Amino acid sequence: MASFLILFLLAHTIYATAQQPIVVDDSFEYSPQNPSGIQYFGSAWLTNNTNYNYLRYNATSHAARSRDNGFIFAFRGSSISWYADRGRYSGPITLKLDGATTSVSNYAPSIIFQQELWRSPTLDDGDHQLVVTNTGSDLIGVDSLAIIPSSGSKDIRPIGLGPGALSIPSDAILVDDTDSSVQYSGLGWQQITGSFMGGSARATSNPGDSCTFVFTGPQFWYFVNDLDQNAAVNIEVDGKKLYTGASDTHKFVQKMLWMSPPLNDGQHTVKITHAGSSGASASLEFFMYLPSGSNSVNNSSNSDGSPKPKSISAAAIAGGIVGGVACLALLAGALFWYLCRKKSEPMEDKGALYPVYQAVPLEEATHIPSWSYSTPFDYRNNMVDSPPAYQPSFSRGGVSERTNHVVPGYTGSPEAHF
């Protein structure tokens, strides 16, 4: 009996503590104040027909109908699902998860809502990145993303991907590749477009080509894109070489390659030089830096300048084990008391005691209008421009005043649902 109770309680505890999905609504868009939001790239994204938004998660949805429109989202978690409409005017879509490519279809004979278009396999606890691109000329949409956090965490932000990375302080300022404070030297630099910050990045395959960035503050971060072959780069700060190396992956965009050590709070000149072989690519996605006067310097980097993942000490693990055993013992006692008490109680309706709130409405997620149409609803031509987005009351970093960084659809509101 005792062993049965322990097994029952263990199973119940595992079920109760299982990681619940965190739903990221489509309106949780990137902005300087919301750097971990969904980045929409390509020509103007629109909100779907407002007459049907009540059928969508959080009554919002994004859609676009141009080739090469897409979105990008970086996260940490054990899985991710993408929800959107299905309909007649939906086209071929290419999806990349950590560089692995697959094709997704969102076609249906008539429009249906809150459809799970794709779900990832089980993922490791590292950083991950979803890039979805419209490869046709029909509609692509986003209603929500659902992420299962990594074990023991409720934070899905990545450590070293994108401007919202955990390793970057909240008051850091982003300087895109198009900013006038970035100067390029050499004939090989080219502007490339796609799933990049602001829709563009720079790359060169010529050894010796360089770019220079001048800022005033105590720290900076250098972000790159993984290309077919990543070249080694030299990083100099105020004339002193501090790093030589290359990205060791071929699957990410907006990847933090190097984080500077703390610097004196003054003006600094950063020089990035292609130090690899001809044909390999060195890139610049963007820089981020702390402004002068900031007290948010990050000291948690590895010796090579990469962000250091958070770790759990052995003492914390041991404490967790001891606490878990004690918790199981208490639960066993409570269950024994409850069962004894239940035998002496008269039968009564307990239905009102069950919780009616569900944290994430992923079950029964498909909603179809109760009425019917003689012809399928044409939502290709029933879209309206996005209304002015809610502006959050808090501030988060910013973008250099000289950066031409406004992209349609990039005015988001912090509406992640926990």
PAVOTI-929068 format. One record per residue (C-alpha): y, x, z. Coordinates in nm, 3 decimals. Each point is the difference from the previous one (the first is absolute). Layout:
% residues N
<atom north="Y" east="X" up="Z"/>
...
//
This chain:
% residues 418
<atom north="0.000" east="0.000" up="0.000"/>
<atom north="0.241" east="0.279" up="0.093"/>
<atom north="-0.064" east="0.186" up="-0.325"/>
<atom north="0.054" east="-0.322" up="-0.197"/>
<atom north="0.333" east="-0.058" up="0.174"/>
<atom north="0.112" east="0.354" up="-0.072"/>
<atom north="-0.092" east="-0.030" up="-0.369"/>
<atom north="0.168" east="-0.340" up="-0.021"/>
<atom north="0.318" east="0.130" up="0.161"/>
<atom north="0.000" east="0.311" up="-0.216"/>
<atom north="-0.029" east="-0.209" up="-0.317"/>
<atom north="0.270" east="-0.236" up="0.125"/>
<atom north="0.231" east="0.291" up="0.084"/>
<atom north="-0.050" east="0.159" up="-0.341"/>
<atom north="0.075" east="-0.332" up="-0.170"/>
<atom north="0.306" east="-0.067" up="0.215"/>
<atom north="0.144" east="0.347" up="-0.054"/>
<atom north="-0.071" east="0.016" up="-0.374"/>
<atom north="0.306" east="0.100" up="-0.197"/>
<atom north="0.183" east="-0.304" up="-0.133"/>
<atom north="0.176" east="0.017" up="-0.338"/>
<atom north="0.370" east="0.075" up="-0.015"/>
<atom north="0.158" east="-0.211" up="-0.273"/>
<atom north="0.284" east="0.158" up="-0.196"/>
<atom north="0.196" east="-0.270" up="-0.179"/>
<atom north="0.139" east="0.062" up="-0.349"/>
<atom north="0.352" east="-0.028" up="0.145"/>
<atom north="-0.064" east="0.313" up="0.211"/>
<atom north="0.169" east="0.210" up="-0.269"/>
<atom north="0.116" east="0.358" up="-0.001"/>
<atom north="0.361" east="0.067" up="0.090"/>
<atom north="0.171" east="0.290" up="0.178"/>
<atom north="-0.016" east="-0.214" up="0.314"/>
<atom north="-0.367" east="-0.089" up="-0.062"/>
<atom north="-0.152" east="0.318" up="-0.146"/>
<atom north="-0.365" east="-0.096" up="0.056"/>
<atom north="0.030" east="-0.319" up="-0.209"/>
<atom north="-0.163" east="-0.087" up="-0.332"/>
<atom north="0.166" east="0.184" up="-0.290"/>
<atom north="0.029" east="-0.205" up="-0.318"/>
<atom north="0.053" east="0.200" up="-0.318"/>
<atom north="0.074" east="-0.089" up="-0.360"/>
<atom north="0.247" east="-0.254" up="-0.134"/>
<atom north="0.137" east="-0.279" up="0.219"/>
<atom north="-0.246" east="-0.170" up="0.230"/>
<atom north="0.055" east="-0.369" up="0.069"/>
<atom north="-0.092" east="-0.243" up="0.271"/>
<atom north="-0.240" east="-0.267" up="-0.119"/>
<atom north="0.099" east="-0.363" up="-0.052"/>
<atom north="0.141" east="-0.120" up="0.332"/>
<atom north="-0.156" east="-0.345" up="-0.045"/>
<atom north="-0.340" east="0.158" up="0.064"/>
<atom north="0.087" east="0.261" up="0.260"/>
<atom north="-0.122" east="-0.224" up="0.280"/>
<atom north="-0.348" east="0.059" up="-0.143"/>
<atom north="0.036" east="0.375" up="0.039"/>
<atom north="-0.028" east="0.221" up="0.305"/>
<atom north="0.324" east="-0.007" up="0.201"/>
<atom north="0.146" east="-0.219" up="-0.281"/>
<atom north="0.086" east="0.306" up="-0.213"/>
<atom north="-0.142" east="0.175" up="-0.304"/>
<atom north="0.098" east="0.269" up="-0.250"/>
<atom north="-0.087" east="0.003" up="-0.370"/>
<atom north="0.089" east="0.191" up="-0.316"/>
<atom north="-0.105" east="-0.037" up="-0.360"/>
<atom north="0.077" east="0.333" up="-0.165"/>
<atom north="-0.240" east="0.276" up="-0.091"/>
<atom north="0.000" east="0.289" up="0.249"/>
<atom north="0.141" east="-0.210" up="0.283"/>
<atom north="-0.181" east="0.075" up="0.322"/>
<atom north="0.014" east="0.070" up="0.370"/>
<atom north="-0.101" east="0.274" up="0.239"/>
<atom north="-0.092" east="-0.014" up="0.368"/>
<atom north="-0.107" east="0.283" up="0.231"/>
<atom north="-0.188" east="-0.065" up="0.323"/>
<atom north="-0.261" east="0.111" up="0.252"/>
<atom north="-0.292" east="-0.233" up="0.052"/>
<atom north="-0.367" east="-0.066" up="-0.064"/>
<atom north="0.056" east="-0.251" up="-0.283"/>
<atom north="0.266" east="-0.180" up="-0.202"/>
<atom north="-0.001" east="-0.328" up="-0.194"/>
<atom north="0.248" east="-0.124" up="-0.259"/>
<atom north="0.087" east="-0.371" up="-0.017"/>
<atom north="0.189" east="-0.172" up="-0.282"/>
<atom north="-0.008" east="-0.299" up="-0.236"/>
<atom north="-0.256" east="-0.044" up="-0.273"/>
<atom north="0.099" east="-0.181" up="-0.319"/>
<atom north="-0.018" east="-0.038" up="-0.377"/>
<atom north="0.279" east="0.245" up="-0.077"/>
<atom north="-0.144" east="0.288" up="0.198"/>
<atom north="-0.088" east="0.322" up="-0.174"/>
<atom north="-0.194" east="0.324" up="0.039"/>
<atom north="0.089" east="0.204" up="0.308"/>
<atom north="-0.081" east="0.360" up="0.091"/>
<atom north="-0.047" east="0.080" up="0.367"/>
<atom north="-0.017" east="0.346" up="0.157"/>
<atom north="-0.110" east="0.064" up="0.355"/>
<atom north="0.044" east="0.366" up="0.092"/>
<atom north="-0.012" east="0.083" up="-0.369"/>
<atom north="-0.324" east="-0.185" up="-0.078"/>
<atom north="0.066" east="-0.248" up="-0.282"/>
<atom north="-0.145" east="-0.346" up="-0.051"/>
<atom north="0.093" east="-0.310" up="-0.200"/>
<atom north="0.084" east="-0.333" up="0.160"/>
<atom north="0.032" east="-0.345" up="-0.155"/>
<atom north="0.219" east="-0.276" up="0.144"/>
<atom north="-0.084" east="-0.260" up="-0.265"/>
<atom north="-0.089" east="-0.361" up="0.082"/>
<atom north="0.002" east="-0.316" up="-0.220"/>
<atom north="0.281" east="-0.143" up="0.215"/>
<atom north="0.220" east="0.139" up="0.272"/>
<atom north="-0.151" east="0.048" up="0.346"/>
<atom north="0.162" east="0.169" up="0.295"/>
<atom north="-0.068" east="0.259" up="0.271"/>
<atom north="-0.291" east="0.149" up="-0.190"/>
<atom north="-0.163" east="0.325" up="0.107"/>
<atom north="0.015" east="0.189" up="-0.328"/>
<atom north="-0.154" east="0.319" up="0.135"/>
<atom north="-0.133" east="0.156" up="0.319"/>
<atom north="-0.058" east="0.368" up="0.066"/>
<atom north="-0.322" east="0.153" up="0.125"/>
<atom north="-0.004" east="0.137" up="0.355"/>
<atom north="0.246" east="0.289" up="0.029"/>
<atom north="0.032" east="0.301" up="0.227"/>
<atom north="0.274" east="0.035" up="0.262"/>
<atom north="0.232" east="0.208" up="-0.220"/>
<atom north="0.298" east="-0.096" up="-0.214"/>
<atom north="-0.064" east="-0.230" up="-0.294"/>
<atom north="0.205" east="-0.125" up="-0.291"/>
<atom north="-0.030" east="-0.308" up="-0.219"/>
<atom north="0.170" east="0.004" up="-0.342"/>
<atom north="-0.026" east="-0.313" up="-0.218"/>
<atom north="0.134" east="-0.006" up="-0.357"/>
<atom north="0.026" east="-0.279" up="-0.257"/>
<atom north="-0.163" east="0.137" up="-0.315"/>
<atom north="0.068" east="-0.313" up="-0.205"/>
<atom north="0.304" east="-0.218" up="-0.064"/>
<atom north="-0.098" east="-0.297" up="0.216"/>
<atom north="0.058" east="-0.067" up="0.367"/>
<atom north="-0.077" east="0.220" up="0.296"/>
<atom north="0.070" east="-0.129" up="0.350"/>
<atom north="-0.004" east="0.084" up="0.369"/>
<atom north="-0.038" east="-0.257" up="0.277"/>
<atom north="-0.119" east="0.226" up="0.281"/>
<atom north="-0.206" east="0.303" up="0.093"/>
<atom north="-0.248" east="-0.004" up="0.289"/>
<atom north="-0.086" east="0.330" up="0.168"/>
<atom north="-0.265" east="0.062" up="0.264"/>
<atom north="0.154" east="0.272" up="0.222"/>
<atom north="-0.190" east="0.315" up="0.087"/>
<atom north="-0.211" east="-0.024" up="0.313"/>
<atom north="0.210" east="-0.012" up="0.316"/>
<atom north="0.332" east="-0.036" up="-0.183"/>
<atom north="0.243" east="-0.280" up="-0.074"/>
<atom north="0.225" east="0.216" up="-0.217"/>
<atom north="-0.080" east="0.014" up="-0.371"/>
<atom north="0.272" east="0.247" up="-0.102"/>
<atom north="-0.126" east="0.319" up="-0.167"/>
<atom north="0.068" east="0.345" up="0.143"/>
<atom north="0.099" east="0.185" up="-0.317"/>
<atom north="0.048" east="-0.247" up="-0.286"/>
<atom north="0.327" east="-0.160" up="-0.105"/>
<atom north="0.340" east="-0.020" up="0.167"/>
<atom north="-0.139" east="-0.215" up="0.283"/>
<atom north="-0.246" east="0.266" up="0.119"/>
<atom north="-0.049" east="0.016" up="0.376"/>
<atom north="0.090" east="0.369" up="0.007"/>
<atom north="0.357" east="-0.069" up="-0.119"/>
<atom north="0.263" east="-0.096" up="0.260"/>
<atom north="0.176" east="-0.333" up="-0.038"/>
<atom north="0.341" east="0.147" up="-0.084"/>
<atom north="-0.116" east="0.219" up="-0.291"/>
<atom north="0.186" east="-0.039" up="-0.329"/>
<atom north="-0.172" east="-0.014" up="-0.339"/>
<atom north="0.129" east="0.201" up="-0.296"/>
<atom north="-0.166" east="-0.100" up="-0.326"/>
<atom north="-0.070" east="0.228" up="-0.296"/>
<atom north="0.303" east="-0.145" up="-0.185"/>
<atom north="0.248" east="0.087" up="0.277"/>
<atom north="0.284" east="0.233" up="-0.101"/>
<atom north="-0.065" east="0.220" up="0.303"/>
<atom north="-0.325" east="0.112" up="-0.168"/>
<atom north="0.054" east="0.264" up="-0.270"/>
<atom north="-0.272" east="0.096" up="-0.250"/>
<atom north="-0.039" east="0.345" up="-0.158"/>
<atom north="-0.230" east="0.072" up="-0.294"/>
<atom north="-0.089" east="-0.169" up="-0.326"/>
<atom north="-0.323" east="-0.169" up="0.102"/>
<atom north="0.128" east="-0.275" up="0.229"/>
<atom north="-0.075" east="-0.350" up="-0.125"/>
<atom north="0.067" east="-0.341" up="0.148"/>
<atom north="-0.315" east="-0.211" up="0.030"/>
<atom north="-0.014" east="-0.372" up="0.070"/>
<atom north="-0.249" east="-0.229" up="0.169"/>
<atom north="-0.107" east="-0.063" up="0.358"/>
<atom north="0.256" east="0.239" up="0.144"/>
<atom north="0.286" east="-0.042" up="0.243"/>
<atom north="0.279" east="-0.167" up="-0.194"/>
<atom north="-0.232" east="-0.014" up="-0.302"/>
<atom north="0.031" east="0.369" up="-0.089"/>
<atom north="-0.088" east="0.356" up="0.103"/>
<atom north="0.040" east="0.352" up="-0.142"/>
<atom north="-0.269" east="0.246" up="-0.106"/>
<atom north="-0.025" east="0.335" up="-0.175"/>
<atom north="-0.293" east="0.208" up="-0.125"/>
<atom north="0.203" east="0.319" up="-0.052"/>
<atom north="-0.044" east="0.277" up="0.259"/>
<atom north="0.335" east="0.110" up="0.141"/>
<atom north="0.174" east="-0.336" up="-0.043"/>
<atom north="0.169" east="-0.106" up="0.321"/>
<atom north="0.206" east="-0.268" up="0.168"/>
<atom north="0.258" east="0.045" up="0.276"/>
<atom north="0.109" east="-0.245" up="0.267"/>
<atom north="0.288" east="0.046" up="0.246"/>
<atom north="0.027" east="-0.207" up="0.317"/>
<atom north="0.153" east="0.013" up="0.347"/>
<atom north="-0.236" east="-0.071" up="0.287"/>
<atom north="-0.287" east="0.138" up="0.212"/>
<atom north="-0.312" east="-0.086" up="-0.210"/>
<atom north="-0.128" east="-0.113" up="-0.341"/>
<atom north="-0.316" east="-0.124" up="-0.174"/>
<atom north="-0.122" east="0.066" up="-0.356"/>
<atom north="-0.198" east="-0.268" up="-0.188"/>
<atom north="-0.198" east="0.051" up="-0.320"/>
<atom north="-0.236" east="-0.183" up="-0.234"/>
<atom north="-0.358" east="0.097" up="-0.074"/>
<atom north="-0.033" east="0.062" up="-0.372"/>
<atom north="-0.293" east="0.113" up="-0.215"/>
<atom north="0.036" east="0.356" up="0.125"/>
<atom north="0.225" east="0.083" up="0.295"/>
<atom north="0.186" east="0.330" up="-0.012"/>
<atom north="0.073" east="0.215" up="0.302"/>
<atom north="0.365" east="0.005" up="0.105"/>
<atom north="0.212" east="0.236" up="0.204"/>
<atom north="0.234" east="-0.164" up="0.251"/>
<atom north="0.302" east="0.201" up="0.110"/>
<atom north="0.250" east="-0.107" up="0.264"/>
<atom north="0.329" east="0.192" up="0.005"/>
<atom north="-0.158" east="0.276" up="-0.209"/>
<atom north="-0.309" east="0.045" up="0.219"/>
<atom north="-0.341" east="-0.097" up="-0.137"/>
<atom north="-0.175" east="-0.224" up="0.252"/>
<atom north="-0.289" east="-0.145" up="-0.201"/>
<atom north="-0.218" east="0.057" up="-0.306"/>
<atom north="-0.264" east="-0.254" up="-0.090"/>
<atom north="-0.103" east="-0.300" up="-0.206"/>
<atom north="-0.118" east="-0.352" up="0.062"/>
<atom north="-0.375" east="0.002" up="0.061"/>
<atom north="-0.060" east="-0.352" up="-0.134"/>
<atom north="0.030" east="-0.174" up="-0.335"/>
<atom north="0.040" east="-0.359" up="0.110"/>
<atom north="0.338" east="-0.074" up="0.159"/>
<atom north="0.362" east="-0.058" up="-0.092"/>
<atom north="0.284" east="0.037" up="0.249"/>
<atom north="-0.202" east="0.252" up="0.201"/>
<atom north="0.162" east="0.214" up="0.269"/>
<atom north="-0.084" east="0.358" up="-0.099"/>
<atom north="0.205" east="0.184" up="0.261"/>
<atom north="0.206" east="-0.066" up="0.312"/>
<atom north="0.247" east="0.266" up="0.106"/>
<atom north="0.003" east="0.142" up="0.351"/>
<atom north="0.303" east="-0.088" up="0.213"/>
<atom north="0.312" east="0.166" up="-0.142"/>
<atom north="0.342" east="0.061" up="0.143"/>
<atom north="0.227" east="-0.302" up="-0.041"/>
<atom north="0.203" east="0.127" up="-0.293"/>
<atom north="0.005" east="0.028" up="-0.378"/>
<atom north="-0.321" east="0.116" up="-0.167"/>
<atom north="-0.109" east="0.078" up="-0.354"/>
<atom north="-0.355" east="-0.088" up="-0.101"/>
<atom north="-0.154" east="0.152" up="-0.314"/>
<atom north="-0.332" east="-0.117" up="-0.148"/>
<atom north="-0.148" east="0.231" up="-0.267"/>
<atom north="-0.301" east="-0.048" up="-0.226"/>
<atom north="-0.229" east="0.288" up="0.107"/>
<atom north="-0.320" east="-0.102" up="-0.178"/>
<atom north="-0.152" east="0.045" up="-0.342"/>
<atom north="0.145" east="-0.132" up="-0.324"/>
<atom north="-0.110" east="-0.357" up="-0.065"/>
<atom north="-0.040" east="-0.092" up="0.366"/>
<atom north="0.271" east="-0.237" up="0.123"/>
<atom north="0.247" east="0.040" up="0.282"/>
<atom north="0.180" east="-0.321" up="0.090"/>
<atom north="0.279" east="-0.150" up="0.205"/>
<atom north="-0.031" east="-0.361" up="0.111"/>
<atom north="0.277" east="0.009" up="0.262"/>
<atom north="0.134" east="0.186" up="0.302"/>
<atom north="0.069" east="-0.146" up="0.342"/>
<atom north="0.217" east="0.165" up="0.263"/>
<atom north="0.146" east="-0.058" up="0.343"/>
<atom north="0.379" east="-0.026" up="0.004"/>
<atom north="0.213" east="0.225" up="0.215"/>
<atom north="0.004" east="-0.107" up="0.363"/>
<atom north="-0.348" east="-0.154" up="-0.009"/>
<atom north="-0.217" east="0.046" up="0.308"/>
<atom north="-0.318" east="-0.111" up="-0.177"/>
<atom north="-0.139" east="0.336" up="-0.113"/>
<atom north="-0.377" east="-0.016" up="-0.055"/>
<atom north="-0.191" east="0.296" up="0.144"/>
<atom north="-0.348" east="-0.138" up="-0.068"/>
<atom north="-0.095" east="0.188" up="-0.315"/>
<atom north="-0.290" east="0.231" up="-0.079"/>
<atom north="0.057" east="0.366" up="-0.076"/>
<atom north="0.009" east="-0.078" up="-0.373"/>
<atom north="0.275" east="-0.260" up="0.041"/>
<atom north="-0.222" east="-0.304" up="-0.048"/>
<atom north="0.032" east="-0.289" up="0.247"/>
<atom north="-0.237" east="0.021" up="0.295"/>
<atom north="-0.219" east="-0.308" up="0.058"/>
<atom north="-0.001" east="-0.147" up="0.347"/>
<atom north="-0.311" east="0.087" up="0.199"/>
<atom north="-0.169" east="-0.140" up="0.308"/>
<atom north="-0.073" east="0.239" up="0.286"/>
<atom north="-0.346" east="0.044" up="0.151"/>
<atom north="0.133" east="-0.128" up="0.331"/>
<atom north="0.122" east="-0.317" up="-0.165"/>
<atom north="-0.337" east="-0.051" up="-0.167"/>
<atom north="-0.185" east="0.054" up="0.329"/>
<atom north="0.238" east="-0.236" up="0.176"/>
<atom north="-0.059" east="-0.260" up="-0.265"/>
<atom north="-0.377" east="0.026" up="0.042"/>
<atom north="0.023" east="-0.034" up="0.379"/>
<atom north="0.241" east="-0.290" up="-0.036"/>
<atom north="-0.227" east="-0.167" up="-0.252"/>
<atom north="-0.301" east="0.022" up="0.231"/>
<atom north="0.205" east="-0.141" up="0.288"/>
<atom north="0.128" east="-0.278" up="-0.223"/>
<atom north="-0.354" east="-0.092" up="-0.104"/>
<atom north="-0.107" east="-0.014" up="0.365"/>
<atom north="0.290" east="-0.230" up="0.083"/>
<atom north="-0.076" east="-0.219" up="-0.300"/>
<atom north="-0.366" east="-0.024" up="0.106"/>
<atom north="0.105" east="-0.114" up="0.346"/>
<atom north="0.248" east="-0.249" up="-0.142"/>
<atom north="-0.259" east="-0.142" up="-0.238"/>
<atom north="-0.255" east="-0.036" up="0.282"/>
<atom north="0.258" east="-0.183" up="0.213"/>
<atom north="0.098" east="-0.220" up="-0.292"/>
<atom north="-0.358" east="-0.098" up="-0.082"/>
<atom north="-0.073" east="-0.084" up="0.364"/>
<atom north="0.317" east="-0.208" up="0.023"/>
<atom north="-0.069" east="-0.172" up="-0.331"/>
<atom north="-0.335" east="-0.129" up="0.126"/>
<atom north="0.174" east="-0.185" up="0.283"/>
<atom north="0.278" east="-0.152" up="-0.216"/>
<atom north="-0.020" east="-0.342" up="-0.166"/>
<atom north="0.011" east="-0.007" up="-0.379"/>
<atom north="0.351" east="-0.036" up="-0.144"/>
<atom north="0.185" east="0.055" up="-0.325"/>
<atom north="0.115" east="0.362" up="-0.028"/>
<atom north="0.139" east="-0.029" up="-0.351"/>
<atom north="0.364" east="0.016" up="0.110"/>
<atom north="-0.059" east="0.342" up="0.155"/>
<atom north="-0.088" east="0.172" up="-0.327"/>
<atom north="0.282" east="0.194" up="-0.168"/>
<atom north="0.130" east="-0.167" up="-0.313"/>
<atom north="0.214" east="0.293" up="-0.119"/>
<atom north="-0.152" east="0.228" up="-0.260"/>
<atom north="0.172" east="0.335" up="-0.035"/>
<atom north="-0.065" east="0.034" up="-0.373"/>
<atom north="-0.075" east="-0.297" up="-0.228"/>
<atom north="-0.253" east="0.178" up="-0.219"/>
<atom north="-0.272" east="-0.263" up="0.030"/>
<atom north="0.042" east="-0.300" up="-0.228"/>
<atom north="0.281" east="0.186" up="-0.169"/>
<atom north="-0.006" east="-0.195" up="-0.325"/>
<atom north="0.240" east="-0.294" up="-0.020"/>
<atom north="-0.004" east="-0.234" up="-0.299"/>
<atom north="0.258" east="-0.278" up="-0.040"/>
<atom north="-0.132" east="-0.346" up="0.090"/>
<atom north="0.142" east="-0.139" up="-0.323"/>
<atom north="-0.109" east="0.086" up="-0.354"/>
<atom north="0.181" east="0.079" up="-0.323"/>
<atom north="-0.087" east="-0.130" up="-0.344"/>
<atom north="0.064" east="0.354" up="-0.122"/>
<atom north="-0.033" east="0.326" up="0.196"/>
<atom north="0.318" east="0.099" up="0.179"/>
<atom north="0.200" east="0.249" up="-0.205"/>
<atom north="0.128" east="0.241" up="0.259"/>
<atom north="0.079" east="0.267" up="-0.256"/>
<atom north="0.337" east="-0.173" up="-0.052"/>
<atom north="0.046" east="-0.141" up="0.348"/>
<atom north="0.131" east="0.301" up="0.184"/>
<atom north="0.339" east="0.059" up="0.156"/>
<atom north="0.192" east="0.309" up="0.094"/>
<atom north="-0.052" east="0.126" up="0.353"/>
<atom north="0.247" east="-0.150" up="0.249"/>
<atom north="0.198" east="0.236" up="0.223"/>
<atom north="-0.250" east="0.151" up="0.241"/>
<atom north="0.034" east="-0.011" up="0.376"/>
<atom north="0.176" east="0.310" up="0.123"/>
<atom north="-0.155" east="0.148" up="0.315"/>
<atom north="0.227" east="0.059" up="0.296"/>
<atom north="-0.134" east="0.349" up="0.072"/>
<atom north="0.070" east="0.318" up="-0.195"/>
<atom north="-0.254" east="0.249" up="-0.131"/>
<atom north="0.116" east="0.321" up="-0.164"/>
<atom north="0.166" east="-0.049" up="-0.335"/>
<atom north="0.034" east="0.129" up="-0.352"/>
<atom north="0.239" east="0.268" up="-0.111"/>
<atom north="0.324" east="-0.155" up="-0.126"/>
<atom north="-0.042" east="0.194" up="-0.321"/>
<atom north="-0.350" east="-0.126" up="-0.070"/>
<atom north="-0.026" east="-0.258" up="-0.276"/>
<atom north="-0.282" east="-0.176" up="0.179"/>
<atom north="0.045" east="-0.374" up="-0.050"/>
<atom north="-0.308" east="-0.155" up="-0.157"/>
<atom north="-0.029" east="-0.377" up="-0.058"/>
<atom north="-0.197" east="-0.158" up="0.278"/>
<atom north="0.056" east="0.279" up="0.253"/>
<atom north="0.198" east="-0.204" up="0.254"/>
<atom north="-0.263" east="-0.086" up="0.252"/>
<atom north="-0.031" east="-0.152" up="0.341"/>
<atom north="-0.224" east="0.119" up="0.283"/>
<atom north="-0.254" east="-0.281" up="0.007"/>
<atom north="-0.332" east="0.173" up="0.068"/>
<atom north="-0.223" east="-0.236" up="0.194"/>
<atom north="-0.184" east="0.146" up="0.296"/>
//
